[in-house]
Amino acid sequence: MEGDKGTVCVTGGTGYVASWLIMRLLDYGYSVHTTIRSHPDQKRDVSFLTSLPGATNKLRIFHADLSDPDSFDVAIEGCIGVFHVANPMPTHFDSGESEEVVISKAIDGTLGILRVCLNSKTVKRVVYTSSASAVDFNNKTAQVMDESFWSDVDYIKALNSFASSYCSSAFGCWTLHLSLYTQLRLLGSRCDLWESRV
């Protein structure tokens, strides 16, 4: 393990991608703040995170929820970078909430986290993760996908899919970034298709 390279925040720490990212960041010598969503009826088992090499001294876990972007303030405080991985998953569509509510939470949560980063005195870069769902749902077939492969908006909305919340929040993220691009460096996928649809 290398020396301390600073502190970064990874949202959605209990997710598959985020947990692997946390492991690699710890391995590369970063201190990591991660966020998990609280559930009033159950305590989350995060032993798979706390047992990672280096986690004892370099991992802090915070409770935050996309429906309350300000809840990310404490986790992001003092970080040099933020990896925004959290996004509502398909099971949320089964929770009785309408697709519009879930999509709104994804957009508002993402934009709220970006605003927290902009207000931070320390965050220099935000990495917004992509999803295969941004390119998988279309009529194109190919072995290799590139910038021209975006999901068909009408099709994914008909599915009540996670992809629609992801693409909507990605579009909002890039729209805000373009209006404030000199203040924050944003890395991640673009949903150009949504610019004309949302």
CORKA-V146149 format. One record per helix or strand. SS is the DSSP state (a for helix, b for strand). FROM is the first residue (numbers start at 0). LEN is the number of residues. Records with the same first field share a line. If there is no record, write none. Layout:
SS = FROM-LEN / FROM-LEN
//
This chain:
b = 6-4 / 30-6 / 38-1 / 41-1 / 58-5 / 64-1 / 67-1 / 80-4 / 124-4 / 184-4
a = 15-12 / 46-4 / 54-4 / 68-8 / 89-6 / 98-21 / 132-4 / 152-6 / 161-18 / 191-4
//
